[in-house]
């Protein structure tokens, strides 16, 4: 049931796109249809019927406004990525404590270090610290090396 309804929704989105290819809403629906309708829920908790959720999202996609679609898309993706990327310092400290590594557990829990920003400066600093291998470096195995097998007689 859900598959056929999603197929009809996809067909309608494609028809709307082909009728008005310069319409930005049609582009948005076409590009983000699967992410809007078939996305995974951000949290666990109670077990919910996924078919009902998908059907509700499809209804909201066809009946709702463009702003509602964008808002549901943003809240479903950006918030979860931010929380997922934060290091779990408590869990790391607990792991160190379980390994009887008290010194490193205290370092982890009291550290003020943060992740380096994702920027060109960070990449350049890493390249300076870890330069590429020189072009005249020998390979690990000579190509002229012959492999000898020894058998017991």
FIVEXLUM-905744 format. One record per residue (C-alpha): residue number from 1; x, y, z; residue in one letter. Coordinates in steps of 0.1 Angstrom, whole numbers, plus 5000, padded with zeros to 4 digits. Example, Ala and Ser with C-alpha at 12.3 -4.5 7.8 and 13.67 -1.06 7.14 Angstrom:
<pt k="1" X="5123" Y="4955" Z="5078" r="a"/>
<pt k="2" X="5137" Y="4989" Z="5071" r="s"/>
END
This chain:
<pt k="1" X="5000" Y="5000" Z="5000" r="x"/>
<pt k="2" X="5027" Y="5025" Z="5010" r="x"/>
<pt k="3" X="5048" Y="5016" Z="4979" r="x"/>
<pt k="4" X="5020" Y="5022" Z="4955" r="x"/>
<pt k="5" X="5011" Y="5055" Z="4972" r="x"/>
<pt k="6" X="5047" Y="5066" Z="4971" r="x"/>
<pt k="7" X="5048" Y="5056" Z="4934" r="x"/>
<pt k="8" X="5018" Y="5078" Z="4927" r="x"/>
<pt k="9" X="5033" Y="5107" Z="4946" r="x"/>
<pt k="10" X="5066" Y="5103" Z="4927" r="x"/>
<pt k="11" X="5046" Y="5103" Z="4894" r="x"/>
<pt k="12" X="5027" Y="5134" Z="4904" r="x"/>
<pt k="13" X="5060" Y="5152" Z="4914" r="x"/>
<pt k="14" X="5076" Y="5142" Z="4880" r="x"/>
<pt k="15" X="5045" Y="5154" Z="4861" r="x"/>
<pt k="16" X="5045" Y="5187" Z="4879" r="x"/>
<pt k="17" X="5082" Y="5191" Z="4873" r="x"/>
<pt k="18" X="5079" Y="5184" Z="4835" r="x"/>
<pt k="19" X="5050" Y="5208" Z="4832" r="x"/>
<pt k="20" X="5069" Y="5236" Z="4849" r="x"/>
<pt k="21" X="5107" Y="5229" Z="4848" r="x"/>
<pt k="22" X="5116" Y="5264" Z="4859" r="x"/>
<pt k="23" X="5095" Y="5263" Z="4891" r="x"/>
<pt k="24" X="5117" Y="5261" Z="4922" r="x"/>
<pt k="25" X="5091" Y="5243" Z="4942" r="x"/>
<pt k="26" X="5089" Y="5215" Z="4916" r="x"/>
<pt k="27" X="5127" Y="5212" Z="4917" r="x"/>
<pt k="28" X="5127" Y="5210" Z="4955" r="x"/>
<pt k="29" X="5100" Y="5184" Z="4956" r="x"/>
<pt k="30" X="5118" Y="5163" Z="4930" r="x"/>
<pt k="31" X="5152" Y="5165" Z="4946" r="x"/>
<pt k="32" X="5142" Y="5160" Z="4982" r="x"/>
<pt k="33" X="5111" Y="5138" Z="4978" r="x"/>
<pt k="34" X="5127" Y="5107" Z="4993" r="x"/>
<pt k="35" X="5143" Y="5126" Z="5021" r="x"/>
<pt k="36" X="5111" Y="5144" Z="5030" r="x"/>
<pt k="37" X="5089" Y="5113" Z="5029" r="x"/>
<pt k="38" X="5112" Y="5083" Z="5037" r="x"/>
<pt k="39" X="5135" Y="5099" Z="5062" r="x"/>
<pt k="40" X="5144" Y="5081" Z="5094" r="x"/>
<pt k="41" X="5131" Y="5095" Z="5127" r="x"/>
<pt k="42" X="5156" Y="5115" Z="5147" r="x"/>
<pt k="43" X="5151" Y="5095" Z="5179" r="x"/>
<pt k="44" X="5140" Y="5062" Z="5192" r="x"/>
<pt k="45" X="5115" Y="5057" Z="5219" r="x"/>
<pt k="46" X="5081" Y="5042" Z="5213" r="x"/>
<pt k="47" X="5077" Y="5020" Z="5184" r="x"/>
<pt k="48" X="5056" Y="5038" Z="5157" r="x"/>
<pt k="49" X="5040" Y="5024" Z="5126" r="x"/>
<pt k="50" X="5063" Y="5036" Z="5097" r="x"/>
<pt k="51" X="5036" Y="5032" Z="5071" r="x"/>
<pt k="52" X="5013" Y="5057" Z="5089" r="x"/>
<pt k="53" X="5042" Y="5082" Z="5092" r="x"/>
<pt k="54" X="5051" Y="5078" Z="5055" r="x"/>
<pt k="55" X="5014" Y="5082" Z="5045" r="x"/>
<pt k="56" X="5011" Y="5113" Z="5067" r="x"/>
<pt k="57" X="5042" Y="5129" Z="5052" r="x"/>
<pt k="58" X="5030" Y="5122" Z="5016" r="x"/>
<pt k="59" X="4997" Y="5139" Z="5025" r="x"/>
<pt k="60" X="5016" Y="5169" Z="5040" r="x"/>
<pt k="61" X="5038" Y="5171" Z="5009" r="x"/>
<pt k="62" X="5008" Y="5174" Z="4985" r="x"/>
<pt k="63" X="4986" Y="5196" Z="5008" r="x"/>
<pt k="64" X="5011" Y="5216" Z="5028" r="x"/>
<pt k="65" X="5028" Y="5248" Z="5019" r="x"/>
<pt k="66" X="5063" Y="5252" Z="5006" r="x"/>
<pt k="67" X="5074" Y="5268" Z="5039" r="x"/>
<pt k="68" X="5062" Y="5238" Z="5059" r="x"/>
<pt k="69" X="5081" Y="5214" Z="5036" r="x"/>
<pt k="70" X="5113" Y="5234" Z="5041" r="x"/>
<pt k="71" X="5108" Y="5236" Z="5078" r="x"/>
<pt k="72" X="5102" Y="5199" Z="5082" r="x"/>
<pt k="73" X="5132" Y="5192" Z="5060" r="x"/>
<pt k="74" X="5155" Y="5215" Z="5081" r="x"/>
<pt k="75" X="5143" Y="5202" Z="5115" r="x"/>
<pt k="76" X="5147" Y="5166" Z="5103" r="x"/>
<pt k="77" X="5183" Y="5169" Z="5092" r="x"/>
<pt k="78" X="5203" Y="5198" Z="5107" r="x"/>
<pt k="79" X="5195" Y="5193" Z="5144" r="x"/>
<pt k="80" X="5203" Y="5156" Z="5143" r="x"/>
<pt k="81" X="5236" Y="5161" Z="5126" r="x"/>
<pt k="82" X="5247" Y="5186" Z="5152" r="x"/>
<pt k="83" X="5239" Y="5163" Z="5180" r="x"/>
<pt k="84" X="5254" Y="5133" Z="5163" r="x"/>
<pt k="85" X="5287" Y="5150" Z="5157" r="x"/>
<pt k="86" X="5293" Y="5161" Z="5193" r="x"/>
<pt k="87" X="5318" Y="5138" Z="5209" r="x"/>
<pt k="88" X="5304" Y="5118" Z="5238" r="x"/>
<pt k="89" X="5329" Y="5128" Z="5264" r="x"/>
<pt k="90" X="5310" Y="5111" Z="5293" r="x"/>
<pt k="91" X="5310" Y="5078" Z="5274" r="x"/>
<pt k="92" X="5347" Y="5081" Z="5266" r="x"/>
<pt k="93" X="5356" Y="5090" Z="5302" r="x"/>
<pt k="94" X="5335" Y="5060" Z="5314" r="x"/>
<pt k="95" X="5354" Y="5037" Z="5290" r="x"/>
<pt k="96" X="5387" Y="5050" Z="5303" r="x"/>
<pt k="97" X="5376" Y="5044" Z="5339" r="x"/>
<pt k="98" X="5365" Y="5008" Z="5331" r="x"/>
<pt k="99" X="5400" Y="5002" Z="5316" r="x"/>
<pt k="100" X="5415" Y="5015" Z="5349" r="x"/>
<pt k="101" X="5430" Y="5043" Z="5330" r="x"/>
<pt k="102" X="5422" Y="5071" Z="5355" r="x"/>
<pt k="103" X="5449" Y="5095" Z="5342" r="x"/>
<pt k="104" X="5435" Y="5096" Z="5307" r="x"/>
<pt k="105" X="5399" Y="5097" Z="5319" r="x"/>
<pt k="106" X="5407" Y="5128" Z="5339" r="x"/>
<pt k="107" X="5424" Y="5143" Z="5308" r="x"/>
<pt k="108" X="5393" Y="5136" Z="5287" r="x"/>
<pt k="109" X="5368" Y="5150" Z="5312" r="x"/>
<pt k="110" X="5388" Y="5181" Z="5320" r="x"/>
<pt k="111" X="5400" Y="5190" Z="5285" r="x"/>
<pt k="112" X="5389" Y="5222" Z="5269" r="x"/>
<pt k="113" X="5400" Y="5211" Z="5234" r="x"/>
<pt k="114" X="5375" Y="5212" Z="5207" r="x"/>
<pt k="115" X="5373" Y="5199" Z="5171" r="x"/>
<pt k="116" X="5393" Y="5219" Z="5146" r="x"/>
<pt k="117" X="5370" Y="5239" Z="5122" r="x"/>
<pt k="118" X="5365" Y="5225" Z="5088" r="x"/>
<pt k="119" X="5383" Y="5251" Z="5068" r="x"/>
<pt k="120" X="5411" Y="5257" Z="5043" r="x"/>
<pt k="121" X="5434" Y="5269" Z="5071" r="x"/>
<pt k="122" X="5430" Y="5237" Z="5090" r="x"/>
<pt k="123" X="5437" Y="5216" Z="5059" r="x"/>
<pt k="124" X="5468" Y="5237" Z="5051" r="x"/>
<pt k="125" X="5480" Y="5232" Z="5087" r="x"/>
<pt k="126" X="5475" Y="5195" Z="5084" r="x"/>
<pt k="127" X="5494" Y="5194" Z="5051" r="x"/>
<pt k="128" X="5523" Y="5213" Z="5067" r="x"/>
<pt k="129" X="5524" Y="5189" Z="5096" r="x"/>
<pt k="130" X="5521" Y="5158" Z="5074" r="x"/>
<pt k="131" X="5537" Y="5165" Z="5040" r="x"/>
<pt k="132" X="5533" Y="5142" Z="5010" r="x"/>
<pt k="133" X="5559" Y="5115" Z="5004" r="x"/>
<pt k="134" X="5588" Y="5127" Z="4983" r="x"/>
<pt k="135" X="5585" Y="5117" Z="4946" r="x"/>
<pt k="136" X="5619" Y="5099" Z="4946" r="x"/>
<pt k="137" X="5609" Y="5076" Z="4975" r="x"/>
<pt k="138" X="5615" Y="5039" Z="4969" r="x"/>
<pt k="139" X="5586" Y="5016" Z="4968" r="x"/>
<pt k="140" X="5583" Y="4989" Z="4995" r="x"/>
<pt k="141" X="5590" Y="4961" Z="4971" r="x"/>
<pt k="142" X="5614" Y="4960" Z="4942" r="x"/>
<pt k="143" X="5597" Y="4951" Z="4909" r="x"/>
<pt k="144" X="5627" Y="4929" Z="4900" r="x"/>
<pt k="145" X="5624" Y="4909" Z="4932" r="x"/>
<pt k="146" X="5619" Y="4872" Z="4925" r="x"/>
<pt k="147" X="5598" Y="4851" Z="4948" r="x"/>
<pt k="148" X="5613" Y="4818" Z="4958" r="x"/>
<pt k="149" X="5593" Y="4789" Z="4972" r="x"/>
<pt k="150" X="5610" Y="4762" Z="4992" r="x"/>
<pt k="151" X="5596" Y="4727" Z="4993" r="x"/>
<pt k="152" X="5608" Y="4698" Z="5015" r="x"/>
<pt k="153" X="5621" Y="4668" Z="4996" r="x"/>
END
